[in-house]
Amino acid sequence: EMAMEPLISDGHISFKCLANPIEAISELDSQSYDLIVTDINMPQMSGFDFVESIRKKGIKTPALALTTENTPQMKQDGKNVGINGWITKPFSNEKIQMAVKRVLRIR
């Protein structure tokens, strides 16, 4: 969230952090968003399962994975379930801001 602060304060984006993917799935049933950022390794379900679940519901919102996992196989598995981009931890604030700007086409 702190990495997004310049984009929030400049009025480019608003930001909402949800506690877990189950909550996010429920939220996405009633609310639309321009971008989803998810981890791959989460206690309730993996980021792969999360994105696959929302894709099965017809939710096409772009999804970025923010994770320590960076093998070619993991990235391919992510693409296979509908993850649109991959940001490897540790990351700089600038790196995540650039990824968000690229996906949302913010200059």
C-alpha positions as CSV (number, residue, x, y, z in Angstrom):
1,E,0.0,0.0,0.0
2,M,2.8,2.4,0.8
3,A,4.3,1.8,-2.6
4,M,1.1,3.1,-4.2
5,E,1.0,6.3,-2.1
6,P,2.4,8.6,-4.9
7,L,-0.2,7.3,-7.4
8,I,-3.0,7.7,-4.7
9,S,-1.9,11.2,-3.7
10,D,-1.6,12.3,-7.3
11,G,-5.2,11.2,-7.9
12,H,-4.3,8.5,-10.4
13,I,-5.7,5.6,-8.4
14,S,-7.7,4.8,-5.4
15,F,-6.6,1.7,-3.4
16,K,-8.4,-0.9,-1.3
17,C,-6.6,-3.6,0.6
18,L,-8.5,-6.8,1.5
19,A,-7.5,-9.2,4.2
20,N,-7.8,-12.4,2.3
21,P,-8.7,-13.8,-1.1
22,I,-12.0,-15.2,0.1
23,E,-13.0,-11.7,1.1
24,A,-11.7,-10.4,-2.3
25,I,-13.8,-12.9,-4.3
26,S,-16.9,-11.8,-2.4
27,E,-16.1,-8.1,-3.0
28,L,-15.5,-8.7,-6.7
29,D,-19.0,-10.2,-7.0
30,S,-20.5,-6.8,-6.2
31,Q,-17.7,-4.2,-6.9
32,S,-15.6,-3.6,-10.0
33,Y,-11.9,-2.7,-9.9
34,D,-9.4,-1.7,-12.6
35,L,-6.6,-3.8,-11.2
36,I,-6.0,-6.7,-8.8
37,V,-2.6,-7.3,-7.1
38,T,-2.3,-10.6,-5.4
39,D,0.4,-12.7,-3.7
40,I,0.9,-16.3,-4.9
41,N,1.5,-17.8,-1.4
42,M,-1.4,-17.0,0.9
43,P,-2.9,-19.1,3.7
44,Q,-6.5,-19.2,2.5
45,M,-5.8,-20.1,-1.1
46,S,-3.0,-19.6,-3.6
47,G,-2.9,-16.6,-5.9
48,F,-3.3,-19.1,-8.8
49,D,-6.5,-20.5,-7.3
50,F,-7.7,-16.9,-6.5
51,V,-7.2,-15.7,-10.1
52,E,-8.6,-18.9,-11.6
53,S,-11.7,-18.6,-9.4
54,I,-12.4,-15.0,-10.5
55,R,-11.7,-15.8,-14.1
56,K,-14.3,-18.7,-13.9
57,K,-16.8,-16.1,-12.7
58,G,-16.1,-14.0,-15.8
59,I,-14.1,-11.3,-14.0
60,K,-11.6,-10.1,-16.5
61,T,-9.9,-7.4,-14.3
62,P,-6.1,-7.4,-15.0
63,A,-4.2,-9.2,-12.2
64,L,-0.6,-8.7,-11.1
65,A,1.2,-11.3,-9.0
66,L,3.4,-9.8,-6.3
67,T,5.5,-12.7,-5.1
68,T,8.9,-14.2,-4.2
69,E,8.3,-16.9,-6.8
70,N,10.0,-16.3,-10.1
71,T,10.7,-19.5,-11.9
72,P,9.7,-19.7,-15.5
73,Q,7.3,-22.6,-14.7
74,M,5.6,-20.5,-12.0
75,K,5.2,-17.6,-14.4
76,Q,3.8,-19.9,-17.0
77,D,1.4,-21.4,-14.5
78,G,0.3,-17.8,-13.7
79,K,-0.3,-17.0,-17.3
80,N,-2.3,-20.2,-17.7
81,V,-4.8,-19.1,-15.0
82,G,-5.0,-15.5,-16.2
83,I,-2.4,-13.6,-14.3
84,N,-1.3,-10.7,-16.5
85,G,2.0,-9.6,-14.9
86,W,4.6,-10.7,-12.4
87,I,6.4,-8.5,-9.9
88,T,9.1,-10.4,-7.9
89,K,9.8,-9.5,-4.3
90,P,11.8,-7.7,-3.1
91,F,10.7,-4.9,-5.3
92,S,11.2,-1.1,-5.3
93,N,8.3,1.2,-5.0
94,E,9.2,2.5,-8.4
95,K,9.0,-0.9,-9.9
96,I,5.5,-1.6,-8.7
97,Q,4.4,1.9,-9.6
98,M,5.7,1.4,-13.1
99,A,3.9,-1.9,-13.4
100,V,0.6,-0.4,-12.2
101,K,1.0,2.5,-14.6
102,R,1.7,0.2,-17.5
103,V,-1.3,-2.0,-16.9
104,L,-3.7,1.0,-16.2
105,R,-2.1,3.1,-19.0
106,I,-1.3,6.0,-16.7
107,R,1.4,8.4,-17.8
